[in-house]
């Protein structure tokens, strides 16, 4: 499990969009988000760099 700072998340729909993007590559991926802190906790077998790219491709900037 790892955490990323993701900007632009405002609602559960945003979290669902990120979850769906990750589940295209890892059907068992789990995402927990803190919308106030703009962070997501991700549990996935995917490489963190691929996860970052999938989130960016879904339209959400990943901050360093």
C-alpha positions in Angstrom: 0.0 0.0 0.0 1.2 3.5 -0.8 0.0 7.0 -0.7 -0.1 9.7 -3.4 -1.1 13.4 -3.3 -3.7 13.9 -6.1 -5.2 17.3 -6.8 -8.6 18.0 -8.4 -10.6 15.4 -6.4 -13.8 17.0 -5.2 -16.3 14.1 -4.7 -16.9 10.4 -4.6 -17.2 10.4 -8.4 -13.6 11.5 -8.7 -12.5 8.6 -6.4 -14.6 6.2 -8.5 -12.9 7.5 -11.7 -9.5 6.9 -10.2 -10.5 3.5 -8.9 -11.9 2.5 -12.4 -8.7 3.7 -14.1 -6.5 1.5 -11.8 -8.9 -1.5 -12.1 -8.4 -1.6 -15.9 -4.9 -2.9 -15.1 -5.5 -4.5 -11.7 -9.0 -5.7 -11.1 -8.3 -6.1 -7.4 -6.9 -2.5 -6.9 -8.4 -0.6 -3.9 -8.4 3.1 -3.4 -9.2 5.1 -0.3 -9.3 8.8 -0.6 -9.1 11.8 1.8 -10.7 14.5 -0.3 -9.8 17.2 2.2 -6.1 16.3 2.2 -6.2 15.4 -1.5 -4.5 12.1 -0.9 -5.2 8.6 -1.9 -4.1 5.3 -0.3 -3.7 2.7 -3.0 -3.4 -1.1 -2.6 -2.4 -2.7 -5.9 0.1 -5.0 -7.5 0.9 -2.4 -10.0 4.2 -0.5 -10.1 3.7 3.0 -8.4 4.9 4.8 -11.6 2.2 3.0 -13.6 -0.4 3.9 -11.0 0.7 7.6 -11.2 0.4 7.5 -15.0 -3.1 5.9 -14.9 -4.3 8.6 -12.5 -2.9 11.3 -14.6 -4.5 9.8 -17.7 -7.8 9.8 -15.8 -7.5 13.6 -15.5 -6.1 14.0 -12.0 -2.6 15.6 -11.5 -0.4 13.7 -9.1 1.7 16.0 -7.0 5.2 15.1 -5.7 
